[in-house]
Amino acid sequence: MDLGSNIKRLRVQSNLTQKDLADKVNVTYQAVSRWENNEVEPSLATIQKIAAIFGVGVDELLNGKEIVNNSPTPVTTQPINQTQNSKVVIGVCEKCDKPILEGEKINRFSTGGRRHGNKDHIYCSSCNDKRLVEKAAEQAERAKSQRVKGLGWGIAGGVITLTISLILAITSALPTGMMAVDILLSLVSTYAIFSLIFCSFAKNNFVGDWFVEIASWGFVRMPGIIFGLDLDGIIWLLTVKLFLFLLGLFLAIASFVLAIAICGLLSMFVFPFAIRWSYKNPEKTEI
């Protein structure tokens, strides 16, 4: 038998995966696969390590012939698990290269998304548990970043709103004419803007989606214009185009203001739940 076949035979007898063997000799599992396929050969030092791992002599590893081992350590190999060997392999874990046997759970998931194309993966239960832990940690870190940005930009927006509204209140520019009421409205509007910005950054609630949806109402497609090629037709075209541009601009601004008003009011009630959820369940933040 060749070296690659001997490595594979002894690895299987020892109930080791390619990754298990790779970890023991400090190489990648792809390197072990290439050894077993006789694409490359390991170095002499690596061969000695492999022989020691399997408890065989170097000659037996190279030639497949068992020789008398004069060393104090007896030549031993682990027996094949008959129950495991009798089961059908129904998949191979992409992470650790471990066979998934009949009766074991296959964990399937997709990555990439619609934009980059879905890619299906198969993991064993152990690797999938590690993946879920890592994913939860990534989501928690992302939630922390979103929370910091939301608080930072929210405070900035709130300060700007408070400054402008207080100036208007002090100068009696607001329609109420009562300073106490104007100051109260200033504080409410400041909190509304702050909470709206935070909820939009947090992405663990519906406010951001509603804001985009309402703001998009003003972006409508204007109808086409029929005009003549003479001077009057061109003037008509320019006049109507200008009117439609101003109308579209007005609708866009109106829908934006409406989105701020509606979502700002809603976010005042949503904010306490959003910030609590960001701290208590950061791994469930929408991404």
Backbone as CSV, one residue per row, in Angstrom:
resi,resn,N_x,N_y,N_z,CA_x,CA_y,CA_z,C_x,C_y,C_z
1,MET,0.844,-1.199,0.000,0.000,0.000,0.000,0.880,1.251,0.000
2,ASP,0.387,2.348,-0.601,1.155,3.588,-0.645,0.977,4.363,0.652
3,LEU,1.773,5.435,0.789,1.772,6.215,2.017,0.407,6.833,2.283
4,GLY,-0.214,7.410,1.247,-1.516,8.047,1.428,-2.575,7.076,1.919
5,SER,-2.612,5.886,1.348,-3.587,4.873,1.767,-3.337,4.432,3.201
6,ASN,-2.051,4.329,3.578,-1.720,3.927,4.947,-2.166,4.987,5.961
7,ILE,-1.948,6.260,5.625,-2.372,7.330,6.524,-3.890,7.298,6.699
8,LYS,-4.606,7.137,5.596,-6.072,7.114,5.665,-6.556,5.908,6.456
9,ARG,-5.944,4.716,6.214,-6.367,3.504,6.918,-6.167,3.653,8.408
10,LEU,-4.987,4.118,8.810,-4.702,4.264,10.234,-5.553,5.362,10.867
11,ARG,-5.832,6.436,10.110,-6.686,7.508,10.632,-8.101,7.011,10.892
12,VAL,-8.633,6.237,9.952,-9.991,5.699,10.114,-10.039,4.719,11.273
13,GLN,-9.007,3.852,11.385,-8.960,2.894,12.481,-8.893,3.603,13.838
14,SER,-8.293,4.803,13.855,-8.164,5.549,15.100,-9.350,6.474,15.348
15,ASN,-10.373,6.392,14.468,-11.575,7.229,14.606,-11.237,8.723,14.624
16,LEU,-10.334,9.112,13.766,-9.947,10.513,13.657,-10.436,11.075,12.322
17,THR,-10.869,12.321,12.333,-11.192,13.014,11.090,-9.907,13.615,10.524
18,GLN,-9.989,14.077,9.294,-8.818,14.726,8.707,-8.415,15.947,9.514
19,LYS,-9.396,16.670,10.034,-9.082,17.851,10.836,-8.446,17.463,12.165
20,ASP,-8.910,16.355,12.763,-8.315,15.902,14.022,-6.831,15.610,13.836
21,LEU,-6.516,14.893,12.770,-5.120,14.568,12.496,-4.331,15.828,12.170
22,ALA,-4.951,16.723,11.398,-4.272,17.972,11.031,-3.920,18.791,12.266
23,ASP,-4.828,18.846,13.239,-4.564,19.607,14.457,-3.417,19.009,15.264
24,LYS,-3.304,17.685,15.226,-2.256,17.018,16.001,-0.865,17.269,15.423
25,VAL,-0.785,17.453,14.084,0.526,17.670,13.452,0.696,19.118,13.000
26,ASN,-0.247,19.980,13.396,-0.147,21.422,13.128,-0.131,21.754,11.638
27,VAL,-1.062,21.159,10.900,-1.261,21.496,9.488,-2.757,21.687,9.257
28,THR,-3.133,22.033,8.035,-4.548,22.174,7.697,-5.118,20.825,7.276
29,TYR,-6.439,20.700,7.373,-7.050,19.431,6.973,-6.936,19.226,5.464
30,GLN,-6.780,20.335,4.691,-6.573,20.187,3.256,-5.247,19.487,2.966
31,ALA,-4.249,19.754,3.823,-2.950,19.096,3.648,-3.074,17.593,3.878
32,VAL,-3.840,17.206,4.903,-4.061,15.783,5.164,-4.783,15.133,3.988
33,SER,-5.759,15.838,3.427,-6.482,15.309,2.269,-5.546,15.093,1.092
34,ARG,-4.633,16.006,0.871,-3.669,15.864,-0.238,-2.695,14.711,0.023
35,TRP,-2.335,14.496,1.298,-1.482,13.350,1.615,-2.199,12.045,1.263
36,GLU,-3.448,11.967,1.707,-4.189,10.717,1.494,-4.482,10.460,0.020
37,ASN,-4.544,11.510,-0.772,-4.759,11.355,-2.216,-3.442,11.255,-2.982
38,ASN,-2.317,11.198,-2.236,-0.986,11.077,-2.831,-0.661,12.220,-3.786
39,GLU,-1.213,13.412,-3.481,-0.871,14.578,-4.289,0.470,15.154,-3.854
40,VAL,0.731,15.124,-2.554,2.016,15.543,-1.990,2.360,14.577,-0.872
41,GLU,3.613,14.594,-0.443,4.043,13.755,0.672,4.495,14.628,1.831
42,PRO,4.189,14.230,3.054,4.651,14.999,4.211,6.153,14.877,4.379
43,SER,6.729,15.796,5.115,8.164,15.747,5.385,8.473,14.575,6.309
44,LEU,9.774,14.250,6.407,10.186,13.127,7.249,9.816,13.379,8.703
45,ALA,9.982,14.638,9.146,9.629,14.956,10.535,8.134,14.769,10.772
46,THR,7.319,15.160,9.774,5.872,14.999,9.908,5.489,13.524,9.889
47,ILE,6.174,12.735,9.051,5.912,11.293,9.000,6.189,10.650,10.351
48,GLN,7.266,11.085,11.001,7.590,10.548,12.324,6.513,10.927,13.344
49,LYS,5.985,12.164,13.238,4.910,12.572,14.137,3.668,11.724,13.917
50,ILE,3.324,11.504,12.640,2.126,10.717,12.317,2.270,9.293,12.824
51,ALA,3.461,8.706,12.633,3.700,7.349,13.109,3.551,7.265,14.623
52,ALA,4.045,8.295,15.326,3.927,8.303,16.784,2.462,8.441,17.215
53,ILE,1.689,9.242,16.488,0.269,9.426,16.820,-0.484,8.114,16.697
54,PHE,-0.197,7.344,15.642,-0.908,6.088,15.405,-0.275,4.920,16.154
55,GLY,0.894,5.153,16.788,1.546,4.100,17.545,2.138,3.014,16.675
56,VAL,2.627,3.388,15.495,3.229,2.416,14.579,4.630,2.885,14.245
57,GLY,5.389,2.013,13.614,6.707,2.386,13.165,6.655,3.133,11.851
58,VAL,7.737,3.846,11.549,7.807,4.603,10.303,7.753,3.675,9.096
59,ASP,8.396,2.503,9.202,8.386,1.555,8.084,6.978,1.079,7.780
60,GLU,6.223,0.784,8.835,4.853,0.331,8.601,4.021,1.441,7.969
61,LEU,4.243,2.697,8.388,3.500,3.813,7.814,3.854,4.008,6.345
62,LEU,5.140,3.806,6.012,5.569,4.016,4.631,5.195,2.853,3.722
63,ASN,5.325,1.628,4.242,5.169,0.449,3.380,3.904,-0.342,3.641
64,GLY,3.252,-0.048,4.767,2.045,-0.800,5.080,2.331,-2.150,5.677
65,LYS,3.600,-2.453,6.018,3.977,-3.744,6.590,4.242,-3.555,8.071
66,GLU,3.544,-4.305,8.872,3.716,-4.197,10.315,5.020,-4.861,10.716
67,ILE,5.854,-4.192,11.473,7.120,-4.746,11.925,7.106,-4.801,13.444
68,VAL,8.092,-5.522,13.965,8.193,-5.645,15.412,8.704,-4.334,15.963
69,ASN,8.004,-3.827,16.894,8.379,-2.549,17.491,9.158,-2.834,18.761
70,ASN,10.474,-2.504,18.767,11.341,-2.783,19.900,11.260,-1.705,20.975
71,SER,10.486,-0.664,20.710,10.374,0.407,21.692,9.482,-0.048,22.834
72,PRO,9.625,0.602,24.007,8.804,0.203,25.163,7.313,0.365,24.908
73,THR,6.937,1.306,24.040,5.523,1.560,23.802,4.984,0.538,22.812
74,PRO,3.981,-0.246,23.152,3.453,-1.250,22.230,2.721,-0.588,21.076
75,VAL,2.692,-1.315,19.949,1.976,-0.832,18.779,0.501,-1.100,18.998
76,THR,-0.291,-0.033,19.107,-1.727,-0.179,19.338,-2.491,0.704,18.382
77,THR,-3.617,0.246,17.993,-4.549,1.050,17.205,-5.913,0.898,17.824
78,GLN,-6.720,1.932,17.688,-8.041,1.881,18.261,-8.962,1.078,17.366
79,PRO,-9.759,0.189,17.950,-10.659,-0.615,17.126,-11.749,0.246,16.517
80,ILE,-12.234,-0.176,15.396,-13.308,0.532,14.717,-14.597,0.332,15.487
81,ASN,-15.312,1.402,15.692,-16.602,1.338,16.354,-17.593,0.672,15.414
82,GLN,-17.953,-0.574,15.730,-18.795,-1.341,14.808,-20.162,-0.708,14.637
83,THR,-20.700,-0.160,15.768,-22.016,0.459,15.658,-21.972,1.678,14.754
84,GLN,-20.909,2.519,14.944,-20.762,3.710,14.118,-20.474,3.328,12.677
85,ASN,-19.619,2.264,12.478,-19.239,1.874,11.134,-20.422,1.343,10.345
86,SER,-21.424,0.804,11.036,-22.565,0.227,10.338,-23.569,1.275,9.899
87,LYS,-23.427,2.499,10.406,-24.360,3.552,10.039,-23.967,4.183,8.705
88,VAL,-24.959,4.673,7.998,-24.738,5.280,6.692,-24.339,6.741,6.880
89,VAL,-23.312,7.169,6.143,-22.901,8.561,6.166,-23.874,9.360,5.307
90,ILE,-24.535,10.352,5.913,-25.538,11.127,5.178,-25.050,12.539,4.880
91,GLY,-23.854,12.896,5.304,-23.305,14.210,5.020,-21.935,14.369,5.640
92,VAL,-21.257,15.441,5.263,-19.940,15.753,5.815,-19.945,17.209,6.243
93,CYS,-19.516,17.461,7.471,-19.471,18.829,7.988,-18.440,19.646,7.220
94,GLU,-18.849,20.798,6.725,-17.938,21.644,5.962,-16.880,22.303,6.842
95,LYS,-17.145,22.379,8.146,-16.232,23.076,9.044,-15.112,22.174,9.532
96,CYS,-15.458,20.990,10.034,-14.451,20.105,10.622,-14.212,18.837,9.810
97,ASP,-14.938,18.675,8.700,-14.772,17.516,7.829,-15.182,16.214,8.497
98,LYS,-16.008,16.308,9.544,-16.462,15.113,10.251,-17.671,14.509,9.544
99,PRO,-17.681,13.188,9.319,-18.863,12.560,8.700,-20.079,12.664,9.618
100,ILE,-21.217,12.971,9.039,-22.479,13.009,9.783,-23.224,11.720,9.462
101,LEU,-23.426,10.904,10.500,-23.982,9.578,10.304,-25.502,9.592,10.413
102,GLU,-26.083,8.518,9.922,-27.532,8.360,9.973,-28.018,8.442,11.426
103,GLY,-29.049,9.221,11.644,-29.572,9.425,12.981,-29.064,10.679,13.651
104,GLU,-27.957,11.248,13.144,-27.440,12.509,13.665,-28.092,13.680,12.929
105,LYS,-28.116,14.822,13.567,-28.776,15.992,13.002,-27.879,16.690,11.993
106,ILE,-28.443,17.008,10.825,-27.744,17.811,9.834,-28.235,19.253,9.968
107,ASN,-27.335,20.162,10.195,-27.685,21.576,10.347,-27.407,22.294,9.037
108,ARG,-28.460,22.718,8.369,-28.341,23.404,7.090,-28.662,24.887,7.272
109,PHE,-27.879,25.743,6.606,-28.144,27.176,6.619,-27.551,27.784,5.354
110,SER,-28.013,28.976,5.030,-27.576,29.656,3.813,-26.905,30.971,4.173
111,THR,-25.946,31.368,3.349,-25.274,32.657,3.515,-25.253,33.353,2.158
112,GLY,-24.953,34.618,2.183,-24.832,35.372,0.935,-25.982,36.323,0.709
113,GLY,-27.203,35.837,0.852,-28.363,36.694,0.640,-28.728,36.823,-0.827
114,ARG,-29.778,37.586,-1.065,-30.300,37.728,-2.422,-29.332,38.464,-3.323
115,ARG,-28.619,39.451,-2.774,-27.737,40.270,-3.604,-26.531,39.484,-4.098
116,HIS,-25.929,38.671,-3.237,-24.711,37.942,-3.598,-24.983,36.477,-3.961
117,GLY,-26.241,36.066,-3.904,-26.565,34.674,-4.209,-26.468,33.798,-2.977
118,ASN,-27.481,32.989,-2.760,-27.490,32.114,-1.587,-26.502,30.961,-1.757
119,LYS,-25.831,30.625,-0.681,-24.916,29.493,-0.667,-25.271,28.612,0.518
120,ASP,-25.612,27.368,0.249,-26.034,26.447,1.301,-24.828,25.793,1.970
121,HIS,-24.939,25.557,3.262,-23.864,24.943,4.038,-24.440,23.821,4.896
122,ILE,-23.578,22.868,5.228,-23.941,21.756,6.103,-22.920,21.694,7.233
123,TYR,-23.409,21.780,8.480,-22.541,21.708,9.653,-23.029,20.591,10.570
124,CYS,-22.091,19.998,11.295,-22.475,19.075,12.357,-22.992,19.881,13.544
125,SER,-23.559,19.205,14.518,-24.176,19.912,15.643,-23.159,20.720,16.438
126,SER,-21.969,20.165,16.647,-20.950,20.854,17.434,-20.509,22.141,16.745
127,CYS,-20.209,22.052,15.460,-19.763,23.240,14.718,-20.890,24.251,14.563
128,ASN,-22.121,23.759,14.421,-23.245,24.676,14.283,-23.495,25.441,15.580
129,ASP,-23.320,24.762,16.728,-23.470,25.448,18.012,-22.431,26.557,18.146
130,LYS,-21.195,26.280,17.721,-20.154,27.308,17.769,-20.494,28.458,16.827
131,ARG,-21.044,28.111,15.648,-21.420,29.147,14.678,-22.494,30.064,15.248
132,LEU,-23.480,29.480,15.929,-24.559,30.278,16.491,-24.053,31.196,17.606
133,VAL,-23.099,30.686,18.393,-22.517,31.516,19.449,-21.757,32.693,18.840
134,GLU,-20.973,32.406,17.796,-20.214,33.467,17.127,-21.155,34.476,16.471
135,LYS,-22.243,33.972,15.864,-23.206,34.862,15.221,-23.880,35.768,16.250
136,ALA,-24.242,35.195,17.405,-24.861,35.991,18.467,-23.897,37.066,18.970
137,ALA,-22.614,36.709,19.060,-21.615,37.689,19.507,-21.460,38.818,18.487
138,GLU,-21.476,38.465,17.199,-21.382,39.487,16.154,-22.598,40.411,16.180
139,GLN,-23.781,39.820,16.356,-24.989,40.629,16.411,-25.005,41.537,17.641
140,ALA,-24.492,41.015,18.750,-24.419,41.834,19.959,-23.468,43.006,19.767
141,GLU,-22.352,42.764,19.099,-21.397,43.842,18.833,-21.995,44.863,17.869
142,ARG,-22.728,44.376,16.874,-23.383,45.286,15.931,-24.465,46.112,16.639
143,ALA,-25.201,45.464,17.544,-26.230,46.185,18.294,-25.602,47.281,19.152
144,LYS,-24.445,46.994,19.742,-23.752,47.997,20.541,-23.344,49.183,19.679
145,SER,-22.816,48.890,18.479,-22.407,49.963,17.573,-23.608,50.798,17.143
146,GLN,-24.719,50.136,16.829,-25.928,50.866,16.436,-26.464,51.707,17.588
147,ARG,-26.378,51.175,18.811,-26.845,51.908,19.980,-26.005,53.170,20.211
148,VAL,-24.693,53.036,20.080,-23.804,54.189,20.277,-24.069,55.249,19.218
149,LYS,-24.211,54.814,17.955,-24.493,55.776,16.883,-25.849,56.444,17.096
150,GLY,-26.847,55.643,17.482,-28.178,56.199,17.701,-28.187,57.238,18.812
151,LEU,-27.501,56.939,19.909,-27.443,57.894,21.018,-26.658,59.150,20.620
152,GLY,-25.546,58.954,19.913,-24.720,60.094,19.512,-25.448,61.038,18.563
153,TRP,-25.962,60.476,17.463,-26.673,61.300,16.494,-27.999,61.810,17.070
154,GLY,-28.636,61.002,17.928,-29.885,61.439,18.550,-29.673,62.646,19.446
155,ILE,-28.606,62.610,20.246,-28.307,63.756,21.114,-27.987,64.995,20.281
156,ALA,-27.210,64.798,19.198,-26.878,65.934,18.329,-28.144,66.535,17.713
157,GLY,-29.024,65.667,17.189,-30.271,66.158,16.608,-31.162,66.822,17.638
158,GLY,-31.188,66.249,18.839,-31.995,66.834,19.907,-31.494,68.203,20.328
159,VAL,-30.168,68.357,20.427,-29.591,69.649,20.816,-29.911,70.717,19.774
160,ILE,-29.786,70.350,18.496,-30.100,71.314,17.425,-31.578,71.710,17.484
161,THR,-32.448,70.702,17.649,-33.889,70.983,17.729,-34.215,71.851,18.927
162,LEU,-33.617,71.529,20.073,-33.884,72.302,21.289,-33.404,73.737,21.134
163,THR,-32.233,73.916,20.549,-31.690,75.272,20.372,-32.600,76.116,19.488
164,ILE,-32.997,75.555,18.343,-33.854,76.308,17.414,-35.211,76.612,18.042
165,SER,-35.809,75.597,18.675,-37.142,75.789,19.240,-37.131,76.768,20.409
166,LEU,-36.069,76.767,21.223,-35.987,77.724,22.330,-35.807,79.153,21.826
167,ILE,-35.028,79.282,20.771,-34.875,80.621,20.185,-36.217,81.136,19.681
168,LEU,-36.966,80.273,19.012,-38.286,80.662,18.524,-39.233,80.970,19.676
169,ALA,-39.118,80.189,20.774,-39.997,80.417,21.926,-39.679,81.736,22.610
170,ILE,-38.391,82.013,22.776,-37.989,83.250,23.458,-38.361,84.477,22.630
171,THR,-38.225,84.374,21.319,-38.554,85.505,20.446,-40.035,85.574,20.108
172,SER,-40.827,84.675,20.713,-42.283,84.634,20.488,-42.633,84.428,19.021
173,ALA,-41.778,83.671,18.327,-42.034,83.395,16.916,-43.007,82.244,16.719
174,LEU,-43.236,81.462,17.750,-44.180,80.357,17.647,-45.602,80.882,17.750
175,PRO,-46.548,80.161,17.128,-47.917,80.693,17.036,-48.673,80.745,18.359
176,THR,-48.269,80.011,19.381,-49.041,79.992,20.625,-48.987,81.329,21.359
177,GLY,-47.831,81.977,21.325,-47.698,83.265,21.992,-47.483,83.155,23.483
178,MET,-47.469,81.961,24.045,-47.244,81.755,25.473,-45.915,81.036,25.664
179,MET,-45.005,81.670,26.360,-43.648,81.145,26.472,-43.611,79.788,27.165
180,ALA,-44.418,79.611,28.205,-44.404,78.337,28.930,-44.824,77.187,28.007
181,VAL,-45.872,77.428,27.233,-46.337,76.401,26.287,-45.293,76.168,25.204
182,ASP,-44.678,77.259,24.739,-43.660,77.129,23.695,-42.459,76.315,24.186
183,ILE,-42.045,76.553,25.428,-40.912,75.795,25.988,-41.279,74.324,26.136
184,LEU,-42.510,74.058,26.552,-42.966,72.670,26.670,-42.963,71.981,25.305
185,LEU,-43.445,72.681,24.273,-43.427,72.131,22.919,-41.991,71.916,22.439
186,SER,-41.094,72.800,22.860,-39.680,72.659,22.484,-39.098,71.375,23.075
187,LEU,-39.403,71.108,24.329,-38.896,69.898,24.982,-39.485,68.636,24.364
188,VAL,-40.780,68.680,24.045,-41.431,67.522,23.430,-40.850,67.248,22.053
189,SER,-40.679,68.302,21.256,-40.120,68.120,19.906,-38.674,67.631,19.974
190,THR,-37.931,68.105,20.984,-36.545,67.631,21.154,-36.503,66.142,21.452
191,TYR,-37.357,65.708,22.357,-37.419,64.283,22.687,-37.886,63.465,21.483
192,ALA,-38.817,63.997,20.709,-39.324,63.282,19.537,-38.219,63.074,18.504
193,ILE,-37.448,64.130,18.237,-36.360,64.018,17.259,-35.284,63.063,17.758
194,PHE,-34.927,63.190,19.037,-33.914,62.298,19.619,-34.348,60.838,19.519
195,SER,-35.572,60.546,19.929,-36.054,59.159,19.911,-36.211,58.645,18.487
196,LEU,-36.610,59.511,17.550,-36.745,59.094,16.153,-35.398,58.676,15.585
197,ILE,-34.377,59.473,15.842,-33.034,59.143,15.332,-32.516,57.857,15.964
198,PHE,-32.700,57.729,17.281,-32.215,56.515,17.941,-32.917,55.274,17.409
199,CYS,-34.232,55.312,17.315,-34.992,54.150,16.848,-34.623,53.776,15.417
200,SER,-34.303,54.785,14.600,-33.908,54.503,13.222,-32.563,53.797,13.170
201,PHE,-31.637,54.154,14.055,-30.320,53.520,14.087,-30.372,52.147,14.761
202,ALA,-31.238,52.000,15.758,-31.266,50.755,16.535,-31.683,49.556,15.692
203,LYS,-32.595,49.732,14.756,-33.033,48.675,13.842,-33.615,47.459,14.561
204,ASN,-34.156,47.666,15.731,-34.845,46.580,16.438,-36.323,46.909,16.621
205,ASN,-36.822,47.802,15.751,-38.214,48.231,15.813,-38.663,48.625,14.403
206,PHE,-39.913,49.072,14.297,-40.504,49.360,12.998,-40.381,50.823,12.580
207,VAL,-39.900,51.704,13.446,-39.934,53.141,13.185,-39.140,53.511,11.935
208,GLY,-37.936,52.968,11.799,-37.105,53.297,10.643,-37.758,52.911,9.335
209,ASP,-38.360,51.719,9.287,-39.032,51.277,8.062,-40.240,52.147,7.747
210,TRP,-40.990,52.506,8.763,-42.157,53.371,8.547,-41.726,54.748,8.045
211,PHE,-40.638,55.266,8.576,-40.163,56.579,8.145,-39.808,56.570,6.660
212,VAL,-39.073,55.553,6.235,-38.698,55.453,4.818,-39.930,55.296,3.946
213,GLU,-40.879,54.481,4.393,-42.097,54.249,3.618,-42.918,55.532,3.459
214,ILE,-43.137,56.252,4.542,-43.934,57.481,4.480,-43.208,58.555,3.671
215,ALA,-41.892,58.680,3.886,-41.131,59.691,3.150,-41.131,59.418,1.653
216,SER,-41.249,58.147,1.256,-41.244,57.803,-0.173,-42.560,58.140,-0.870
217,TRP,-43.599,58.460,-0.109,-44.888,58.799,-0.729,-44.777,60.025,-1.634
218,GLY,-43.874,60.940,-1.300,-43.761,62.170,-2.085,-43.017,62.010,-3.388
219,PHE,-42.346,60.873,-3.573,-41.591,60.661,-4.810,-42.490,59.952,-5.817
220,VAL,-43.232,60.745,-6.580,-44.168,60.210,-7.570,-43.648,60.507,-8.965
221,ARG,-44.037,59.662,-9.873,-43.611,59.846,-11.260,-44.583,60.798,-11.958
222,MET,-44.040,61.895,-12.483,-44.875,62.886,-13.139,-45.262,62.422,-14.546
223,PRO,-46.440,62.849,-15.008,-46.882,62.430,-16.343,-46.053,63.059,-17.443
224,GLY,-46.071,62.438,-18.605,-45.373,62.988,-19.763,-46.093,64.216,-20.319
225,ILE,-45.372,64.964,-21.130,-45.908,66.217,-21.672,-45.867,66.163,-23.195
226,ILE,-46.980,66.529,-23.792,-47.057,66.633,-25.256,-46.938,68.106,-25.625
227,PHE,-46.021,68.410,-26.509,-45.795,69.814,-26.879,-45.400,69.902,-28.352
228,GLY,-45.615,71.074,-28.892,-45.223,71.329,-30.276,-43.776,71.749,-30.372
229,LEU,-43.220,71.709,-31.573,-41.809,72.030,-31.784,-41.600,73.506,-32.109
230,ASP,-42.662,74.285,-32.023,-42.501,75.708,-32.262,-42.149,76.415,-30.959
231,LEU,-42.018,77.731,-31.012,-41.612,78.505,-29.847,-42.628,78.394,-28.717
232,ASP,-43.943,78.486,-29.068,-44.968,78.387,-28.031,-44.942,77.014,-27.349
233,GLY,-44.684,75.959,-28.151,-44.620,74.611,-27.582,-43.457,74.460,-26.621
234,ILE,-42.310,75.037,-26.968,-41.133,74.946,-26.091,-41.366,75.720,-24.799
235,ILE,-41.977,76.919,-24.921,-42.293,77.699,-23.719,-43.267,76.930,-22.830
236,TRP,-44.251,76.304,-23.452,-45.211,75.483,-22.709,-44.496,74.344,-21.978
237,LEU,-43.577,73.691,-22.691,-42.824,72.593,-22.091,-42.035,73.065,-20.875
238,LEU,-41.311,74.168,-21.017,-40.491,74.665,-19.913,-41.357,75.077,-18.731
239,THR,-42.509,75.696,-19.041,-43.399,76.139,-17.961,-43.955,74.958,-17.175
240,VAL,-44.443,73.944,-17.924,-45.018,72.769,-17.260,-43.942,71.995,-16.510
241,LYS,-42.765,71.878,-17.116,-41.672,71.172,-16.456,-41.301,71.852,-15.136
242,LEU,-41.251,73.179,-15.152,-40.933,73.910,-13.936,-42.014,73.699,-12.885
243,PHE,-43.270,73.735,-13.330,-44.379,73.522,-12.402,-44.323,72.121,-11.787
244,LEU,-44.073,71.103,-12.646,-44.004,69.727,-12.134,-42.819,69.536,-11.203
245,PHE,-41.717,70.209,-11.494,-40.544,70.120,-10.612,-40.861,70.695,-9.237
246,LEU,-41.486,71.876,-9.227,-41.845,72.506,-7.956,-42.887,71.683,-7.210
247,LEU,-43.836,71.089,-7.973,-44.848,70.242,-7.348,-44.205,69.004,-6.728
248,GLY,-43.276,68.383,-7.476,-42.582,67.207,-6.946,-41.755,67.535,-5.726
249,LEU,-41.091,68.705,-5.752,-40.297,69.130,-4.607,-41.191,69.361,-3.382
250,PHE,-42.360,69.999,-3.615,-43.295,70.237,-2.519,-43.796,68.924,-1.929
251,LEU,-44.145,67.948,-2.805,-44.629,66.663,-2.318,-43.539,65.923,-1.538
252,ALA,-42.297,66.003,-2.012,-41.199,65.327,-1.318,-40.980,65.921,0.067
253,ILE,-40.991,67.266,0.138,-40.800,67.928,1.437,-41.977,67.644,2.362
254,ALA,-43.195,67.678,1.787,-44.387,67.433,2.599,-44.382,66.015,3.167
255,SER,-44.019,65.030,2.344,-43.994,63.643,2.824,-42.883,63.439,3.855
256,PHE,-41.753,64.152,3.676,-40.656,64.060,4.644,-41.086,64.634,5.995
257,VAL,-41.751,65.796,5.953,-42.241,66.407,7.191,-43.298,65.526,7.840
258,LEU,-44.173,64.937,7.009,-45.203,64.039,7.538,-44.564,62.816,8.193
259,ALA,-43.501,62.283,7.575,-42.797,61.130,8.152,-42.180,61.485,9.493
260,ILE,-41.599,62.690,9.587,-41.016,63.126,10.861,-42.099,63.260,11.921
261,ALA,-43.234,63.846,11.531,-44.306,64.069,12.500,-44.879,62.749,13.017
262,ILE,-45.214,61.828,12.083,-45.825,60.561,12.488,-44.833,59.682,13.237
263,CYS,-43.664,59.488,12.642,-42.680,58.582,13.252,-42.058,59.185,14.510
264,GLY,-41.940,60.525,14.554,-41.446,61.160,15.763,-42.391,60.930,16.925
265,LEU,-43.693,61.036,16.653,-44.692,60.795,17.696,-44.661,59.338,18.161
266,LEU,-44.561,58.414,17.203,-44.519,56.994,17.554,-43.243,56.632,18.312
267,SER,-42.129,57.199,17.873,-40.844,56.843,18.489,-40.761,57.295,19.938
268,MET,-41.537,58.303,20.323,-41.545,58.729,21.721,-42.009,57.601,22.637
269,PHE,-42.900,56.762,22.139,-43.392,55.625,22.922,-42.546,54.369,22.691
270,VAL,-41.954,54.265,21.495,-41.171,53.075,21.147,-39.785,53.119,21.770
271,PHE,-39.227,54.327,21.958,-37.843,54.484,22.422,-37.522,53.697,23.693
272,PRO,-38.336,53.762,24.764,-37.979,53.005,25.977,-37.840,51.508,25.721
273,PHE,-38.710,50.958,24.862,-38.629,49.534,24.562,-37.425,49.238,23.664
274,ALA,-37.141,50.148,22.727,-36.033,49.938,21.796,-34.694,49.926,22.516
275,ILE,-34.487,50.867,23.411,-33.196,50.924,24.105,-33.074,49.770,25.104
276,ARG,-34.167,49.383,25.724,-34.129,48.239,26.641,-33.821,46.957,25.877
277,TRP,-34.447,46.791,24.718,-34.206,45.601,23.894,-32.764,45.573,23.399
278,SER,-32.218,46.739,23.100,-30.835,46.821,22.628,-29.861,46.332,23.682
279,TYR,-30.167,46.564,24.965,-29.298,46.112,26.054,-29.594,44.670,26.458
280,LYS,-30.886,44.322,26.535,-31.271,43.013,27.049,-31.130,41.909,26.011
281,ASN,-31.460,42.193,24.761,-31.413,41.172,23.707,-30.659,41.693,22.490
282,PRO,-29.379,42.043,22.637,-28.640,42.604,21.491,-28.464,41.610,20.357
283,GLU,-28.429,40.289,20.695,-28.230,39.294,19.630,-29.448,39.161,18.726
284,LYS,-30.605,39.717,19.148,-31.803,39.642,18.330,-32.040,40.926,17.542
285,THR,-31.055,41.815,17.546,-31.180,43.036,16.767,-31.224,42.689,15.295
286,GLU,-32.103,43.337,14.566,-32.283,43.050,13.145,-31.058,43.491,12.379
287,ILE,-30.563,42.608,11.445,-29.391,42.951,10.645,-29.662,42.655,9.188
